Amino acid sequence: MSNRLYVGNLPPSFDQKELEGLFAAVGAGVRFKAVLDRETGACRGFGFVNLDDPALADAVIEQFNGRDFGGQSLRVEVSERREGRDGGGRGERGDRGDRRAPSGGGNPSAARRPVDKVVHSDAPSTEAPDPRWANELSKLKSLLANQTSTV
């Protein structure tokens, strides 16, 4: 069974061969596939890396997570496979048998293994601000600091 990594924050126009070459330099059996828009055929800004050797997954994450590629900071993390989809996606049609929701009417999330992954939330973070917004955040802070009260 191969391991799968999520690669996000890809630039709008990037050379897929160059990115595949970067991942292939880590070791043998590393393959990258970008997710393309069905209508336009353009990259949707993310893709997946499949690895034959599970030991390479940590090396790929450590080497490429946060790395600058095409002016963007790549985001590389462990990908969690979906068991099924609401709304009749591929898992419902059955054309991808490995992702189909389990039959029998049970709770599909009960069969999932716990995975350490990044979880997004609207709750305030105690970590440093997202570097993509750091410049705007500093401008807002300076505007608030310079603002005088007219009350």
C-alpha positions as a Markdown table, in Angstrom:
| # | Residue | x | y | z |
|---|---|---|---|---|
| 1 | Met | 0.0 | 0.0 | 0.0 |
| 2 | Ser | 1.4 | 3.4 | -0.9 |
| 3 | Asn | 1.4 | 6.5 | 1.3 |
| 4 | Arg | -0.3 | 9.6 | 0.1 |
| 5 | Leu | 0.7 | 13.2 | 0.9 |
| 6 | Tyr | -1.3 | 16.4 | 0.2 |
| 7 | Val | 0.6 | 19.2 | -1.5 |
| 8 | Gly | -1.2 | 22.6 | -1.3 |
| 9 | Asn | -0.6 | 26.2 | -2.1 |
| 10 | Leu | 0.7 | 25.5 | -5.6 |
| 11 | Pro | 1.2 | 28.6 | -7.7 |
| 12 | Pro | -1.5 | 29.3 | -10.4 |
| 13 | Ser | 0.9 | 28.5 | -13.2 |
| 14 | Phe | 3.7 | 26.1 | -12.4 |
| 15 | Asp | 5.8 | 23.5 | -14.3 |
| 16 | Gln | 4.5 | 20.1 | -13.2 |
| 17 | Lys | 7.6 | 18.4 | -14.6 |
| 18 | Glu | 9.8 | 20.6 | -12.4 |
| 19 | Leu | 7.8 | 19.7 | -9.3 |
| 20 | Glu | 7.8 | 16.0 | -10.2 |
| 21 | Gly | 11.6 | 16.2 | -10.6 |
| 22 | Leu | 12.0 | 17.8 | -7.1 |
| 23 | Phe | 9.9 | 15.1 | -5.5 |
| 24 | Ala | 11.6 | 12.3 | -7.5 |
| 25 | Ala | 15.0 | 13.6 | -6.2 |
| 26 | Val | 14.0 | 12.5 | -2.7 |
| 27 | Gly | 13.9 | 8.8 | -3.6 |
| 28 | Ala | 12.6 | 6.2 | -6.0 |
| 29 | Gly | 8.9 | 5.5 | -6.1 |
| 30 | Val | 7.7 | 9.2 | -5.4 |
| 31 | Arg | 5.0 | 10.3 | -7.9 |
| 32 | Phe | 3.1 | 13.6 | -8.0 |
| 33 | Lys | -0.2 | 14.3 | -9.6 |
| 34 | Ala | -1.9 | 17.8 | -9.7 |
| 35 | Val | -5.6 | 18.1 | -9.3 |
| 36 | Leu | -7.1 | 19.8 | -12.4 |
| 37 | Asp | -10.3 | 21.7 | -12.8 |
| 38 | Arg | -12.8 | 19.7 | -14.9 |
| 39 | Glu | -13.9 | 22.6 | -17.0 |
| 40 | Thr | -10.7 | 24.6 | -17.6 |
| 41 | Gly | -8.1 | 21.9 | -17.2 |
| 42 | Ala | -6.0 | 24.3 | -15.0 |
| 43 | Cys | -4.5 | 23.2 | -11.7 |
| 44 | Arg | -6.8 | 23.8 | -8.7 |
| 45 | Gly | -3.8 | 24.8 | -6.5 |
| 46 | Phe | -3.2 | 21.4 | -4.9 |
| 47 | Gly | -2.1 | 17.8 | -5.7 |
| 48 | Phe | -1.0 | 14.6 | -4.2 |
| 49 | Val | 2.3 | 12.7 | -3.8 |
| 50 | Asn | 2.2 | 8.9 | -3.7 |
| 51 | Leu | 5.1 | 7.2 | -2.1 |
| 52 | Asp | 6.0 | 3.5 | -2.3 |
| 53 | Asp | 8.2 | 3.6 | 0.8 |
| 54 | Pro | 6.5 | 4.8 | 4.0 |
| 55 | Ala | 9.8 | 6.0 | 5.4 |
| 56 | Leu | 10.1 | 8.6 | 2.6 |
| 57 | Ala | 6.9 | 10.3 | 3.7 |
| 58 | Asp | 8.5 | 12.1 | 6.7 |
| 59 | Ala | 11.5 | 13.0 | 4.6 |
| 60 | Val | 9.3 | 14.6 | 1.9 |
| 61 | Ile | 7.2 | 16.5 | 4.5 |
| 62 | Glu | 10.3 | 17.8 | 6.2 |
| 63 | Gln | 12.1 | 18.8 | 3.0 |
| 64 | Phe | 9.2 | 20.4 | 1.1 |
| 65 | Asn | 6.7 | 21.8 | 3.7 |
| 66 | Gly | 7.1 | 25.5 | 3.7 |
| 67 | Arg | 9.5 | 25.5 | 0.8 |
| 68 | Asp | 9.3 | 28.3 | -1.7 |
| 69 | Phe | 8.1 | 27.1 | -5.1 |
| 70 | Gly | 7.1 | 29.6 | -7.8 |
| 71 | Gly | 6.7 | 32.4 | -5.3 |
| 72 | Gln | 4.4 | 30.3 | -3.0 |
| 73 | Ser | 5.2 | 28.5 | 0.2 |
| 74 | Leu | 4.3 | 24.8 | -0.4 |
| 75 | Arg | 2.1 | 23.0 | 2.2 |
| 76 | Val | 2.9 | 19.3 | 2.5 |
| 77 | Glu | 1.1 | 17.0 | 5.0 |
| 78 | Val | -0.3 | 13.5 | 5.3 |
| 79 | Ser | -3.5 | 13.1 | 3.3 |
| 80 | Glu | -6.5 | 11.3 | 4.7 |
| 81 | Arg | -8.5 | 9.3 | 2.3 |
| 82 | Arg | -12.2 | 9.9 | 2.3 |
| 83 | Glu | -14.4 | 6.9 | 3.0 |
| 84 | Gly | -17.4 | 8.2 | 1.1 |
| 85 | Arg | -18.9 | 11.4 | -0.1 |
| 86 | Asp | -22.3 | 13.1 | 0.5 |
| 87 | Gly | -24.0 | 14.1 | -2.8 |
| 88 | Gly | -23.1 | 11.2 | -5.0 |
| 89 | Gly | -19.4 | 11.6 | -5.7 |
| 90 | Arg | -17.1 | 9.0 | -7.1 |
| 91 | Gly | -17.5 | 6.9 | -4.0 |
| 92 | Glu | -21.2 | 6.5 | -4.6 |
| 93 | Arg | -20.8 | 5.5 | -8.3 |
| 94 | Gly | -18.2 | 2.9 | -7.4 |
| 95 | Asp | -15.7 | 3.7 | -10.1 |
| 96 | Arg | -13.0 | 4.0 | -7.5 |
| 97 | Gly | -13.6 | 0.9 | -5.3 |
| 98 | Asp | -10.8 | 1.8 | -2.8 |
| 99 | Arg | -12.7 | 5.0 | -1.8 |
| 100 | Arg | -16.3 | 3.6 | -1.7 |
| 101 | Ala | -18.2 | 4.0 | 1.5 |
| 102 | Pro | -18.6 | 0.6 | 3.3 |
| 103 | Ser | -21.8 | -1.1 | 2.6 |
| 104 | Gly | -24.0 | -2.3 | 5.4 |
| 105 | Gly | -25.4 | 1.1 | 6.5 |
| 106 | Gly | -22.9 | 1.5 | 9.4 |
| 107 | Asn | -21.2 | 4.7 | 10.4 |
| 108 | Pro | -18.4 | 5.1 | 7.8 |
| 109 | Ser | -16.4 | 7.4 | 10.2 |
| 110 | Ala | -16.3 | 4.6 | 12.8 |
| 111 | Ala | -13.9 | 2.6 | 10.6 |
| 112 | Arg | -11.4 | 5.5 | 10.2 |
| 113 | Arg | -8.0 | 5.5 | 11.9 |
| 114 | Pro | -7.0 | 8.5 | 13.9 |
| 115 | Val | -4.5 | 10.5 | 11.8 |
| 116 | Asp | -2.3 | 13.5 | 12.9 |
| 117 | Lys | -3.2 | 16.2 | 10.4 |
| 118 | Val | -3.7 | 19.9 | 10.2 |
| 119 | Val | -7.2 | 20.9 | 11.2 |
| 120 | His | -8.6 | 24.2 | 10.2 |
| 121 | Ser | -10.7 | 26.2 | 12.5 |
| 122 | Asp | -12.1 | 29.7 | 12.9 |
| 123 | Ala | -10.8 | 29.8 | 16.5 |
| 124 | Pro | -8.0 | 32.3 | 17.2 |
| 125 | Ser | -4.6 | 30.8 | 16.9 |
| 126 | Thr | -1.8 | 31.3 | 19.4 |
| 127 | Glu | 0.8 | 30.6 | 16.8 |
| 128 | Ala | 2.4 | 33.2 | 14.5 |
| 129 | Pro | 0.1 | 34.7 | 11.8 |
| 130 | Asp | -0.1 | 33.1 | 8.4 |
| 131 | Pro | 2.9 | 34.5 | 6.4 |
| 132 | Arg | 0.7 | 35.2 | 3.4 |
| 133 | Trp | -1.2 | 37.8 | 5.5 |
| 134 | Ala | 1.6 | 39.1 | 7.7 |
| 135 | Asn | 2.2 | 42.2 | 5.6 |
| 136 | Glu | -1.5 | 43.2 | 5.7 |
| 137 | Leu | -1.7 | 42.4 | 9.4 |
| 138 | Ser | 1.2 | 44.7 | 10.2 |
| 139 | Lys | -0.4 | 47.5 | 8.2 |
| 140 | Leu | -3.7 | 47.1 | 10.1 |
| 141 | Lys | -1.8 | 47.1 | 13.4 |
| 142 | Ser | 0.0 | 50.3 | 12.5 |
| 143 | Leu | -3.2 | 52.0 | 11.3 |
| 144 | Leu | -4.9 | 51.1 | 14.6 |
| 145 | Ala | -1.9 | 52.4 | 16.6 |
| 146 | Asn | -2.0 | 55.7 | 14.8 |
| 147 | Gln | -5.7 | 56.1 | 15.0 |
| 148 | Thr | -6.8 | 58.9 | 17.4 |
| 149 | Ser | -10.0 | 58.8 | 19.3 |
| 150 | Thr | -12.4 | 61.6 | 18.5 |
| 151 | Val | -14.9 | 60.9 | 21.3 |
